[in-house]
C-alpha cells in the first residue's frame, strides 16, 4: 500500500503543473505557505485534514482528488486496507471509502469520532452538501450558528458551503457515514 502522503504529493504536483500554477500562486489561493506546499509535493510532510481541505477548497478541487489512487472498475473496499486521515490527536478519523469521480459528483467516507473528539471544517465550495448517517453514538453538529444532535440511526443533510463542526460530547465512540455532494 502506498503511503497517503506520497499519493497527495503526486496528485498535488500533477494538478498544479497541469494548471501551470507556481508554488507561490498555490500558496496565495489556499492560504497554505509556499514552504508547506513544497514539502507536501516532495512527500516530506503528512498534511492534516484541515490543510488538505484548505488546498482542495483554494484550488476548487475535491478533497478526494488529492488523496485518491486510481481504482479498478469494481473493488471491495476493506477498512483494514484504508489508511485513515486523523485530526484532534487521533480522536477524529476519516476513512475515504469511495473517492470523488467527476461523473458522479460525490465522495463517501466512514468516520469515527472518539469521546471528546472534534473537527472544525471550513466552508466547502458553493453549493456543496453533506449527507450523514450516524450508526453508533450521538453526533453534535454545528452548521454556521445552528447546532444539531444526530443520534444513532438518524441522518442529516446540510449545506456544507459554510463553516461546520463535528463533535462527540457523548460517552461512546461515534461511527458515521458521510457523503459529500459537489455541484457541477
N, C-alpha and C positions, 0 to 999 in steps of 0.2 A: 504494500500500500504506500503510495506517495504521500509525503508529509504535506499537510494542508498549506503551510507557509510557502512551499515550493510551487504549489498549484496557483496560489494567489499571486506569487511573483510572476509566473509565466503569463497569467491572464491579464494582470495589470499592465505589464510591459507591452504585451501584444496589443491591447486596446489603445494604450497611449500612442504607440507607434503608428497604428492604423489611422488614428485621428490626427497624426502629426502634431501632437502636443508635447511641449517641453516639460521637464520636471517642474520648472517654475510655474508654468501655466496650470498644471495639475494641482500644485500646492495652492494657487490662488482660487481655483474652482472648488476645492474640497475643504480648505481650512486645515489641512494636514501639512506639516512642514516638508520642504523640499528634501531635507536630510532623511526624514522618516520615509517618504515616498521612495527615495533611492535605496534605503535599507530593505524595504519591503520587496522592491523589484529584484534585488540581488538575493533574496531569500535569507537575509541576515536578521530579519525581525519577524516575530509572530504577532501580527496586529490583533488588537482586541476587537470584539464585535462592534463596539461603538466606532472605532476607527474604520473598519470595513464599511459600515453604514455611511459614514461621512464621505468616504471615497465614492461609493456607489451613488449616493444622492448628488454629490457635487458633479459627477461625470454623467449623470442621468442614465444610469445603467442599473440593472437588478443586482441585488446582493449576491444571488446565486451565480451570476455570470463571473464573479470574481473568485468563487470558491469551487466551481464545478470542474470535474474531469469529464471528457467526452464519454457518453454512456452508450451501450448497445441498445437495440430496439426494445428488447424485453429483458428485464432483470428483476430478480427478487432482491429487495433491499433488506439486508440483515443489520440490525442495530449494532451487533458486535463488530461490523466492518466499517461503521461510520465513526470518523474522528469528530467528537463533539467540539463545538466552539464554546468557550466558557467566559463568564463575566462574574463580577461580585465574588472574587476569591473562590470560584468554582461552584458557588451556590446556584447559579443560573447556567443551564446547559442547553445548547441548541444542537439538534441532530438534523442536518439537512437531508431529508429523505427523497424528495423529488425536486430536482433543480428547475429553474426557470427555463422555458423554451418560448421563443417569440410567437409561435403559432398557438400556444396555449395561454399565455399571458398570466400565469400564476406559478407559484412555488409553494412547496409544503415542507413543514418542519415538525418534528416531535420535540417537545420542550419539557424539561424537568426543572423545577424550582424548589430548592430545599427551604426549610423553615428559616424565615428572615431574609430570604433571597430577594433581590430587587434588580430591575433593569429599567433605566430611563432611556427611551428612544426618541431621537429627533424626528421631526415630521418627515415622512417619505414624500416622494414627488406627488404633485397634484393629482387627485382622483384615485389614489391608491386606497384599497380597502383590505382589512384583515378579517378573517373568519376564524374563530377559536372555539374549540370544543374541549371542555375540561373532563378528564376521565377519572381523576383522583385528586382529592384536596379541594381547596377553595381559593380561587384567584381574586385578588383585588386589582382592578384595572382602572387607572386614571387616564381619561382622554381629555386633554385640554384642561378644563376646570371641573369636569364631571367625574364622579367615582362610581364604579360598578362592582358588584360582588357576583362572581360566576362560580356556582357550586358544581360539584361532580355530577355529570350527566347533562349539564346545561351548556348552552353555546351563546356566543355574542358575535355580532358583526359591527364594525365601526370604521369610520373614515380615518385612515392612518396618515393623512396628509397634515396632521397637527401633532404636537408633542404628546407622547403617551408613556405610561409607566406600568410595568407588571410587578406585582409584589405578593409575597407569600407571608401573610400575617398569622397564618394558622399553625397548628402543631405538627402537621404531616406534610410530606412532600407533595407537590403538585405535579401531575402529568397531564399534558395537554397536546392537542394537535392544532397547528396553526397553518392556515392557507393565506398567502398574500397575493392579492389580485392587482395587477398593473393595467391601467387603461391603455388603449392603443395610442 
